[in-house]
Amino acid sequence: MAEIINPADMLEDERHSYFMKQALAMGESALLCGETPVGCVLVYQDKIVGSGMNDTNRSMNGTRHAEFLAIAEFLQVYPKSVLQQTDLYVTVEPCIMCASALRQYRIRKVYFGCANDRFGGTGGVLTIHSDPSIDRGYPIQGGIFREDAIMLLRRFYIQENEKAPNPRPKKNRELNTTFENGDGFVPTA
């Protein structure tokens, strides 16, 4: 019989690891579907109440990011006010669009794996999460399973993507498994 895991019984670091592993599993599912491997889970009272993975390639809709899909699932059961007591675990720093939506929904806190140096909205490019000129922001904590999140992205970016606007042949690419000290991930062309 499988052991039942109750995140409420875990130490704080174990809880963060548990939920980020769930987000990474969503990212892995996205990769298997040919999507950019970003996955996330929403956590309310130590329970996953929403999950999402990118769906932009399949749907051909650039707004179908993991965070939006998780929030849509969440809102089928809970009122949006509950997001004020809900945390997001996501494999990659939310993009500017998602960071803005999370702020408007008043998410409690965002935990992420790796930075998003090209589109990040929580420090990678802009700091939407903490801009004092708009409503209350939210705290962030990055670097949880950073290398695992980067490897998901690297695995995606070395494969062919025929749905890309200008697909580039990638037959001679090799998976880079080394890491440098920087927080971000920059795919090589």
Salt bridges, closest charged atoms under 4 A:
GLU12 OE2 - HIS16 NE2 3.29
GLU28 OE2 - ARG155 NH2 2.70
ASP46 OD1 - ARG15 NE 3.25
ASP55 OD2 - ARG58 NH2 2.69
ASP55 OD2 - ARG64 NE 2.92
ASP87 OD2 - ARG108 NH2 2.98
ASP183 OD1 - ARG146 NE 3.85
